[in-house]
């Protein structure tokens, strides 16, 4: 992409982010229909839920009165999400990653800040029944979620959105086993996999 166009696009996004403001998210996660159906099914069975990346998924959890920890790294978008939360069941955790572009992508990635993001929801209550990885650092978030589940002696459903079209996520199958697919979304059962922290570390440098 032309550097000048890239700069114009970034400035346009920053204007929306910081001046105009984001529109509040709708009532559905930004997934394909099969992913939405599976998400709703898993959420309906969950007493506790953790998500990396917020939006329509957060609204559904709030409406369903599911105890939720929502990790977000764009504080401006988190504010738009918060404007639609009413039940008191959602706890937002906002991680400062510095300047972010579209979809919360950090413009100056930092492994130290990524670690704060990946570890943000843990040790804050009972281990969740359901985890959605739909934000940044998806490989690190997925592996750390599985590592924490094993350490807690817990079992949970883990969903990773945008999995099918992004082969760089498929490395997680080496440690989590084969994915069950719903559209483009991958679903894993975690808790039995004994994953060392050293397996997570390299992915703290990959914000995809």
Steps between C-alpha positions, in 0.01 A plus 500: 500500500617853422652656816305822454172311468589296806563820695172656381310187598662499844423868559141442391467211743656697786250780436211254538661332799593810698276783376181377333469185710404144410139401449386255769522137385194311386336197658700231318868401504692587183504137382351297218156342561637160605736667746221713645278195552779309674593801711140540618475130578818497709413826675159362598673213681758718677481638852824694454656636183827669399560679172803659338356770278158654561195599299174325420617196697519719810149630445362146473677393819364806680145432383531135598619592851818295457784590735753643258853636493557693178860589410537789255802703390325793334361716779297708258320197360458364853315821584259440210441144620444619858223732380290191421566301816218499754500185712811543714615150400787620277835612638709684244879486526673753275868442424702800386704396197578852391387627162270253323364481149197319364383195693725599791821418312790655696709729284803443722469142629656415834541151646477648849164661427385188318566297813270732697229446238536121480501453879241769586193284575661227705490452878196727525242242600396149400645371177263582212290240323539674165777712345488697175827608338403774256743783572874541469780249570266212425754217506641622833150547645390152394809324635499697826130421548572129461802523730292670769217248463741211561659676798153559650388142443215641294340426165368764262388562144737724303391674178737677260330712235643555149688172538430331166637777273807576714745208486740669742250415777505129418821447697282471811386156385849369575417552869121510519411223256275510196244779483126455469385755243188718480536705185830685527509459880699228681387335822723310742443328833781611730617389842675171431793653309810563713649803327824658627526878527792480256251402228315829549799736512584518125143596417510809721684658207223424251197729542298335223 
